[in-house]
Amino acid sequence: MTRYRLNLRITSLLMAMALLFAGCASVNLESHVAESAGEALNVADTVADPQAAQSYLLRTADRFQNRNQHRDARILLQSDQFDPPAQETEDQLILLSMASAVALDDAQWAADIVSRIEPDQFLNYERDLINRAANLQAQTYQLTGDNLAAAVTLILLAAADTDADTQALHDAIWQNLKQTSDSELADEKGRAIGYEAQGWLELAAILREPDANLEEQGRMIRSWQNNWPDHPAAATPPAELQLIASLAENRPEKITLAIPLSGPLGSAGAAIRDGFFAAYYEDESADREKISIRVVDTAGSDFPQLYKEISRENQDLIVGPLEKDALATLADMDSLPVPVLGLNYLPGDTEAPSGLYQFGLSAEDEARQIADRMTAEDIDQVLVLIPAGGWGDRLEAALLNRLEQNEGVALDIERYYREDNLRAVTADLLGITVSRNRAIDVERTAGINVEFEPRRRQDADGIVMVAEPTVARQFKPLFAFYFGGELPVYSPSMVYEGNPDPSRDRDLNGVIFTDTPWVLAEDNQFRSLVKEAMPDIRGQLGRLFAMGADAWNLSKRLPLLQQVEGSSIDGQTGKLSMTSDGSIHREQLWAKFRNGTPERLPPLKEADGGETPETDELAGQE
């Protein structure tokens, strides 16, 4: 029976092949349904008329797309059958190609598509397809990094489709213009065709004024609206610009800074307080006749009770607490009548109540950025050194999670205490101990002396070293001693004390690390002013001072970060953005030790993901 069925299948297959090779007369292209890309291409090869073959492949690719089989569609759309495309099928080929390129996130294919079109390409389609074609076209441009062309596409769509969602369209135009470089914007501004495009480009240009505060930006928006009264964006500004204009008029005026000023975290709280007030007094837009800021010491307090007392006093915003356990007490509330900008993070599995924002020097944030940097530099098999303890547990979890997302792997993780034998820890990490034990086993088994030459493991691409400077200065030379000197080493900010010390930091040469703009930015006027007045602000206290300064600047823009996707603030602790649960995410700068001194490295391309910072203590502190 089995042999009979097998013979029957072979016979059916041969008959099908015979039909295919008999010519197009045996296949009705209008009704034929191919189950695979290969079958469709075989059928198309039998068709003498190129246009008929292309039309058949386009119908089949469209059906594959409707079934979410975009890889099969790509095989058809990139086949030699479309070399060249018939004039009658070219527009449909472009439309379907954009759909699959976007679905597959295929930047290379997208680049090929946009090289053959102009931003007004979508106008070639029937009215009921214009909106879809324009949005696919904008997404295809975005895949190639050409956000300006994406913006121009959407500007043309706004003029062509009067039924489109104006607010959503203007928001999308604005986000693309924001991601366009200054040089591209300036070049295009001189060549812009049409009233709408010129207006959009001028709006984007004026809001790039450096150091413009909220009030100045609000005035710029209103001035632009007066100069372009008939422009569509004057009547319906992007949501972000509407928020900026409203925030300028509705910023919090009664603020309580609730931080520890005594006890174990007293020095940390004092640094944050000083940074907060320094930024406040440097903010020329702050109306000091209206704004009142009071400071409350939270050390040893019952924070839920303190929160209730502050809430009864009609405060607009509470900045704090810094203590993790105090912040966690707010998680039991469904919503907070007075918004809170907490200076720490809730545990990762805790849902934040409405009105709670979270901001801090998240070590987990730095771990994720290290993983992204290594991925960008093609380092995907790493060895990891992390201090023992709960802080290290959380940092390890964040690092491993992002490595897994990036398809990387930690080959070995060594957890250590400061008092451990660091030579032994390093030998274990680099596999020297395993190599030595293998030689001992051979000696025991063979009963002879074995000449042993230690070798490190050869499968590692790099090392993640989480260590404070005094420990890191011991680890780095040990990597070379144990034959791992050529492996690149990546570290969080705790590896650097924050002040140049070339004679001591020569042992860190080659270490790549991430740190705040407060520490690494070359031209930082705010830092220069502060250090002139407060020369003792340095190291970790300096980073906490910067965190306090950012807390002031965040206090004015929390709704903007929460409500406008893609919005950010260039802060002293990094580029600040907000996740959906109100957590502030920081993107820091990068440097590499050379001759004992940190030297800035170029920024990474924007990394995927951007998860919520999870639990956090003060960076580098157990």
N, C-alpha and C positions, 0 to 999 in steps of 0.2 A: 504493500500500500504506500509506504514511504517513497520507494523508488518511482512509483507511478505518479505521485504528486510532484516529485522533483522534475520528472520528465515533462509534466504538464506545464510547470512554471517556466522551464527552459523554452518550451515550444511557444508559450505566450510571449515571452521576452523577444524571441526571434521574430515573431510576427509583428510585434510593435516596432522593432528596429526596421523591418522591411517596409512598413508603412511610412516611417520617417524618411527613409532614403528613396522612396518611390517618387518624391516630389510634392510640391505644395498642393497638387490636385487631390492628394489623399488626406489632407488636414484642413479642416475648416478653421481658419485663424480667428474668426469672430467668436466661435464657441469653444475653441480648445482651451482646456484648463491644465496648465503645467503644475506639477506638484513640487518641482525643484528648479533652481536656476539652471542647472545643467540641461534638464529636459527642455526648458524654454529656449535655450541657446541652440540646441540641436534642431528644434523645429524652425527657428529663425534662419538657420543655415540652409534650409531647403527652399527658402522663399527667394524667388528671382528678383522681385521688386524691392529695393532697399527701403523705400518709404513704408511699404506694407509690413516688412519685417520689423522696422523700428516701432511702428504703431502697435504691433502685437507685443513687443517687449515692454513698451510703456504701459500698456494695459495690464500686463502680468506683474510688472514692478509695482504698479498702483495697488493691485490686489495683495501682493506680498506686504506692502506697507500697512494696509488695513488690518492685516493679521500680525502686525508688529514683527515681520520678518525682514528687518532692514538690511541685514547682511546679504540675504538673497537678492534684495532689490539692488544693493550696491553692485553686485556681480553683473547684473543685467545692464545697469545704467553706465557702468564703466567699460562695457564690452566694446570690441572692435566694430560691432554693428553700427555704432554711432560715430564712426570716423570716416567721413564727417557726418554730422546730423543733417537730416533733410530740413529745409527751411520750414516746412509745415509742422515738424515735430520738435523743433529746437526749443521753443518756449516751454512746452510740456516737459521736455527732458531737464531743463534748468529747474523748473518748479519741483519735480520729483527728486532731483538730485539734492536740492537744498533741504528737502524734508528728511532724507535719510542721512545726509551729512550732519545735520543738527541732532537727529536722534542718536547717532553713533558717536557724536562729539569728535568727528573726524576733521581736524584742523587742516590737514594736508589737502584733502579733497575740497574743503571749503575754499582754500586759497586758489585752487584750480578753477573753481566755479566763478569766484568774484573777479578773476582775471579776464573773464569773457563777458562781463556785464557792467552796466552803469547803474547808479542809484535809482534811476527811473524805470528800470527793467520791469518792475511789478505792474506798471501801467499798461503793459501789453496784454493783460489778462481780462477776461470778462468781469463785469462789475461784481458778481457774487464771489469772485476769487481774489479780488484786489487786496482785501484786508489780510487774508491768509498769506498771499504771496509776499506782501510787504513785510509782515512780521517774520516770515521765514528768511527773507532776504536780510533783514536787520540782524537776526540771530546768526546767519552765515557770516556776515561781516564781523560780528563780535567774535566768532570763533577764530578769525584771522588776526584779531587785535585791532581792527580798523573801526573803532567806535565812532569816529567822525562820519564815516560813510553810513554807518548804522543810523546815526542821528539824522543825517540828510534824508535817508530813506523814509524815516518816520515823519519828518517835516513835510515831505511831499505827500505822504499818506494823509496827514491831517488836512491838507488842502484838497485832496481828491475824494476823500470819503467823509461826507458830512454826517453819516450815521455812526461814526466811530465813537468810542468812549473817550471824550476829549481829555478828561483828567488823567486817565491811565496813559494815554498817548503822550501827553505833555510830561508826565513823570518819567516815562521811558526815554524821551528825547533828552531830558535834563540829565539823567543818569549817564547816558552815553556821552554827552558833552563834558560832564565832570571827569570822565575817564580819558578824555582827549588831552594830549600834551599841549603845553603852552605854545610850542613852536608850530605844531599842526594847526592849532586854532588860529594863530596869527597869520599863517600862510593862507588858510582857507578863507579868512575874513576878507582878504583883498579880492578873492575870486568868487565870493558868494553871489549866486544869481537868485533874484526874487526877494521881495519884501520880507516874507516870513523867515527865510534862512538868514538874512542879514540881521534881523532883529534877535533871533536866537543866539547868533554868534556874538553879538555885542553884549547881550545879557550874560553869557558865559564869561566873557572877557572881563567885564567890570567887577564881577564877584570873585576874581582871582587876586584882588589887591592883597598883598601880604599884610598880616597882622591886623586886618580890619575886624573890629569887634562887632557884636550883635547890632548895636545901634547904627553903626556906620553901614553895615550890610542892609539893614532895614531901610535906611535912607536911600541907598543905591537902588534897591528894588522899586521903591516908590518913584524915584526920579526916572528910572527906565520906563515905568508904566506911563508917566506923563509924557515922555518923549516918543513913545510908541503906542498911542492910545487905541489904534485900530488893530494892533497885533493880537492874534488869538491868545497868546500867553499873558497879555495884559489883563484880559477878562478872566482867564483861568490859569493862574500861575501854577507851576509845579508845586506839589504838596510841601516839599522841603522849603521852598521860598515863602509859602504861606506861613509855615511854622516859624521861620526865622523872623518874619515881620511881626508875628503875634508874640513870640518870645521876647522880642525887644521891648514890648510893652507890658508883658506879664511875667517878668522874672521874679523869683522868690525874694521877698524883702525882709522877712523875719526868719532868721536861721539860727538854729542851735547846733553848736559843735560839741558833740558828746563823745569824749575820748578819755582814756586813762592818763592822769597827770601825776600819779603817784604809784608806788608798788613796782612790780617787775617790768611792766610795760610803760612806766612813766616817761622814760627818755624817748621812747618811740612816739608816744602821744605828744610830747612836747615838740618833737621835730615836725610832726604832721601839723600841729597847731601853727607853728612858725611859718611853714610853707603855705598854709591856707591864707594867713593874713598877709604874707608877702605878696602873693598873687592878687589878693583883694586890693591892696594899696597900689599895686602896679597897674591895675585895671582902670584905665581912664574912663571907661564907660559906666563904671559903678557910681550910682547916685548915692553918695554917702549921707545925704540928708534923709533919704528914705530907708536905706538898708540898715538893719541892726543885726549884729552877730554877738551871741553870748556863748560862753564856753562853760561846759559842765564836766566835772571830773567823774568818770564812771567807775573808777577803781573801787572794788568792794561793794558796788551798788546792786540793788535788785532792779535789773534793767526794765522788765515789764512794768514795774511800778513807776520807774522814772519816765518811761515812755508815756504812760497815762497822764502824769503830771505835766509833761511838756505839751501834750496834745490839748490839754485844757487851756493852754495859754495862747492859743490861736497862732501857733508857729506855721510857717509855710513849708519848711524843710528841716529835717534833722540829718546832720552829717555825722555818722558813727552808728554803732559802736565799733571799736577796733577788736575787742575780744571776741573770739569765735563762739564761745559758749553764750555770751550775751546776745550775739546776733541770732543764734539758733533759737532763742526763746521767742523771737518774732514769727518763726515759721508756724507756730500754733494758731496764729490769727489768719482769718480768711482774707482780710484786707486791712490796710493801714490808713486811717483817716488823715494822718500827716505823713507825707512821703518820707522815706528813709533812704539815704545813700550810705549803705553799710560799707565799712572799710575792711571788709574781709569777705569770705565766701561761705555759703551754707554747704553742708555735705552734699556730694554729688547726687544722692538719691532723695534729697529733700526738695519738695516743691515750694517755690517762693510765693508768698502772698502778694496780691496786687498792691502796688505802691512801694515795693521793696526793690531797690537797685543795689548791686553788689560790685565793689571795686577794691582791688588790692594788688600787692606785688606777688602775683601768683607764680610760684615755682613750677607748677604743672604747666602753666602757659609757656614758660621758657622751655620745658622739656619737649612740648609739642613743636615749638619752633626749631629746636635742635634736630628733631626727627625730620622735619620738612627740609631743613638745610642739607642734611646728609642725603636725602632722596634726590634733591636737585643736583647734587654733586656725584650721583651714581654710587653712593655708598649704602649698601643694603644688608650687609652682614657685619654686625658690630659686637664689640665686647664692652661691658658696662661696669663701672665702679660707682656705687651709691652708698652713702652712710647708712648704718643701721638705724632703726627707729621708725616711728609713725610718719614723720615728715618724709623720710626716704621711701616708705611704702607707697605714699600717694604719688610722689614723683615717678617712681618706677612704673606704677599702673598707667599714668598718663603717657609716659614714654613708650611703653610696650603697646598700648592701644593705638597710638599714632603710627608706630612702626608697622603694626599689622595692617592698618588702613593703607599705608604706603607700600605694602608688599615687601617690607623689610623684616629682618629677624635679629633678635639678640641671641648670639651664639652662647654667651655665658654672662652671668650677672654675679658679681662679687659684692656682698654687703660687708662693710667693715666698720670697726670702731676706731676712734682716734688713737687709742693705745695699742692697737694691733701691730704685729710685725708686718710692716708695709712691704718689705721685700718678699715675704711669703705670700701676701695677698696678690702682689703683682705677678709672681711666678705662677700662682694658680690661675690667674686670669689669662695669661699668655700660653698656658699649657706646658710650661717648663716642668712642673711637678709631675705631670702625666708622663712626659718624655723620660724623666729620671726614673720613675717607678717602673716603666717598661724595661729599661736597661737592667734594673735590679732583678726583675722577674726572669729575664733571660739568663742572668748570672746564676740564679738559683736553679733554674731548670736544667741548664747545660753543665753546671758545675765548673764553669771557667770564668776568669775575669774578662769583662767586656770593656773595651775602650769606649767611653761615653762622651759624646759631644752633644750638649743640650741643644734642642731646636724648639722654637715656638710653633704654635699652631699656624697653619698657612691659609686658613679659610676666612680670616677676618679682613675686612676692608677698612675699619676704623675703630676708634675707642671713644666712648662717652665717659668723661671723668667728672663726676659731681664731687667737688671737694673745695674746702676753703683754702685760701692762699698758702698757709703754712704747710698743709698736707699736700696740696697740689704740687708745690715746689719739690717735694720728695718723690711723688709718684712719677712725674714727667721724666726725670733722669733714669728712673728704674725701668721705664719702657725701653729706653735705648740699651740699658745694661742687659735686658733679657730679650734682645734681638727684635724689639718692636718699635725701634726709633723712627722707622719710615711710615708708620701708620698715622694718619691724621687724627688729631685729638680735638673733641668738641666739649665745651663746658657751659654751664649757666653763669649768670653774672656773679655768683658768689666766689668765683675763682679770682676775681679782681677786687682789690681793696678800694678802688675808686680814685686813687691818686697815683701818678707816675712814680715808680720806684725801680729804675732800671737795674740797679746793682743787685737787688733781691729777686726781681722778676725775670732775670735772664734764664733761670731754670725753667721758665714757662714758655720760652721761645717756641713758636709753632702752634701753640694752643689757640684754637678758634673759639670765640665765646660771644654770647649775646648779652647786651646790656642796654640801659635806658639812654635816651637822648640827653638826659641830664649829665650823664657820665661821658658819653662818646661824641655828641654833636660838637663839631669844631667851632661854629659861630653861634653861640648861645648867649644872647644878650641878657636874658633873665638870670642865668647862672652867674655871669660876670658881675652883675649888680649885686647879687646876693653874697657872693664870696668876698666882694670888696667890703661889704658891711658886716658879714658874719664869716670870717675866715675859718672858723672851727667846724663849719658844716661840711663834713666829708664822709667818705666810706658809706656804710649802710645807713647812717643817719642822714646823709645827703640824699640817698634814694628815697627815704621816708619823707624828707622835706619836699622833694619833687612830687611825691604822691599827694601830700597836702595841697600843693599848688594846683595839681590836676583836679583834686576834689572841688576846689573853688570853681575852676573853669567848667567842670561837669555840672555843677549845681545849676548853671544857667541853661544847659542844653540837654538835659535828660529826656524831655519829650521828643526833641528832634532826633536823638539817637534811637529812641525806641520806635518811633512811628515812621521814619523814613529809611527804607532799605538802602544800604550802601553808604549812609552818612557816617562821618568820622570826625575826630578832633586830633590835631597834631599836638600831643601833650609832652610834658617833661619826662613821663615814664614810658612813652611810646605812642604809636598811632592808636587812638582809642575808638573802639566801635562796640556796639551792644548786641547781644544775642536776644532771642525772643523772650527769655525768662528774666531779662533785666540785668544780666551779668555783663560787666565790662571786660572786653577782650583787648589785650595789648600786643601790638606788633613792635618789637624792639629793633635796635640797630645791631650791627655785627662788626667785630674787630679781630685782629690776629696779633699775638705778641711777636714783635721783631726787635731784637737788641734790647729786650726787657721792657719795651714800651708798646702799648696797644696802638695799632694802626687800623683805621676804618677800612672795611671791606665793602664792595658794592652790594646793594640790596638784592635780595632774592626776588624772583618773579612771584607774584601773588600765589600763595599756596592754597590748595583745595581744603575744604573742610572748615576750620575755624570753630572748634568746639567751644562749648561753655567752659570757662575755668571752673574747676571743681574745688575741693577743700583746699585751704591755704593757711599757712602760718606766715609770719614775717619771713621774707625770703632768706634762706640760709640759717634759720634759727630753729632749734629743736623745741 
